[in-house]
Each structure stands twice: as C-alpha cells, then as structure tokens.
Amino acid sequence: MTMGEAASAISTEQTIRLAVEEFTRAYNAGDLENLADIFAEDLIDMSAGEPTRRGEEARKDFVARVAATHAKFRPRLEIHIDELRVAGEWAYQRGSLLVTLIPKEGGDTSFIRQRYLEIWKREASGEWKIAIEMDNTAED
C-alpha cells in the first residue's frame, strides 16, 4: 500500500465512522427525516426477522420500524465497531449494537442486542453509503 492509499484509507475510515456517529445521533433524537441518509438508494436490507428488502422500500421500511419504536419507547442506540476495512470503492464494517428501550408508558426497560455486517460503497458523488445491511441477534 502506498502512502497515498494509506491516507485515503484512513480518511475513508474516518468518514464512515463519522457517518455512523451521525446515524446514531439521528436515531437517538428520533430524527426520522435524516435517518436514512446513511443508506444507498439501492440498499439491500437483510434485517433479522424481516424479509429482504431493496431500494426505496428498504429505506422506508427501516424508517417506519424506527418510528414505531420511538412511538412506544425512548430508545437509546449504542454501536460498537469491531472491524472496518476499506478496499477501493467498497468497505465493510462489522460490529455489535445495543438498543435500550425505556417504555414511555412505564414498565420494565428491555434491550436489543445484535451483531451486524454492513457493506459500504462510494457513490458517484464521493459519499460513502451502506449498500448492504445484515444483522442478527447477538448471543449473551
């Protein structure tokens, strides 16, 4: 790897990490308008317990699921990136997430723990977006 390639990889990793931080802030704030900005227009979403969805349907379904969660709970998302690798116009990221669900109407707090794998791609605009998203339940 040349110095230029190394600098580009570091910059891309930082860009992706910042996008994840912005996504987490939007999720926690219930900012549904900006939540799907992290996803490519041709997103393939393979979320646990859901059918595979593509494109605008995938983006809308994701936002609808988050809206339903925010209607019932005060959720708090935490994302832990275990690995992030860049290879040219593509990158992958894997890690785990925890969503703390505090019921708005009272009751016990619950938790969702998942593992995830994301494939990112550089768009024609130069922006990095999630092209493929997959998650499943994390074992305790």
N, C-alpha and C positions, 0 to 999 in steps of 0.2 A: 504494500500500500504506500503510495506517495504521500508527501506531506500535505498536498492539496486535497487528496482523497481523505486523509485522516481529519483535516479541518472540516471538510464537508460533512463527514460522518458525525463529528461532534456537533456541528451546527444543526444537522437534521435531528439527532437525538434530543438536543435541547428544544428544538421546535416541537417535536412530538410530546415531550414531557410537559411543555407549556400548554399545549392543546389539551392534554389530559387534565391539567390543573384547572383550566378554564371550563372544561366539561364538568368537572366535579363541583366547581363553584355554581355553575348554572343549575345542575341537578339539585344541590342543597338549597338553593334560593327559589326553586320552583320556576326558574326562567325557561318556560317551555318554548318561547319564541326562538331562543338561541341554542337550545339543547341539541338539535340535530345538525348543527353546523359542523360537527366533527366527522360526520359521515359523508362518504362519496355519494353522488347521485345514483350510482348503480350498486349501492350497498347490497351485500348478501348477509342477512341476519339469521344466524342459527342459534337463537337463544334457547336455553334449557326449557323443555316442556312446551315449546311452541313449534309450529310448522316453519320450515324455511321460507323466508320472505325476501323479496328482491325489490330494489329500486325505491320509488316513492312510497309504495305500500309498506316496505320495511321501515322507512323513516317515520311515516305517520303512525304505524302501529307502535313503534318504540315510544314515541312521544305520548300516545294515548295511554300506554301502560304506566308511564311515569306520572301522568296527570291523575290516573286512578289511584295510584299510591299516595300522591300528595293530597287527594281528597279525603283520605281516611287517616293518614299518618303525618307526622312531622319527621320525614326520613333524613338520615344523615349518611352520606356515602363516603367511604374511605377506599382509595385504590392504592394497592401496593404493586409496583412494577418489579417483577423478578428478573426479567431479561428483556432487552431491547437491542435488536440488531438491524443494521441498515445494509442493503445490497443494491446499489444503483438507485433505480426509481421505485424500489419496493423496500419495505421494512416489516418486521414482525415484532410483536410485543406480547409477552405472556406475564401473567401475574394472578393476583387474587384481589377480591373486593369484599367489603363488609358493608351492608346496609343496616343501620339501626332504625327500627320502626317504632316510634312512640305514638300510640293511638291518640287521636285528637279528642275522642270521647271518653278517655280514661281506660284503664286496663293495663295489662302487662306489656312491657316492652318486648319485642321479638327481634330476631336477627336473621338476615340472609347472608350466607357465606358462599361465595362462588369462586371458581377458577375461570380464567378466561384466556383466549388466544385471539389476537387481532392481527390482520394483515393490512398494512397501510400502503398507500400508493401516492406518488407525487402526481398531482393533477397538472393539466396543461398550464394552469395559472401559476404553478410552482408551489401551491399549497399542498400540505400533506393531509390526507383524509383516510378514514377507516373504510376499506373496501370490503372486508370480510370480518365478521364478528361471530365468535362462538363462545359459549360459556356452559358450565355445568356446576352442579353442587359440589362444594368442597367437603371433603371428609374431615370430621373433627379428630 
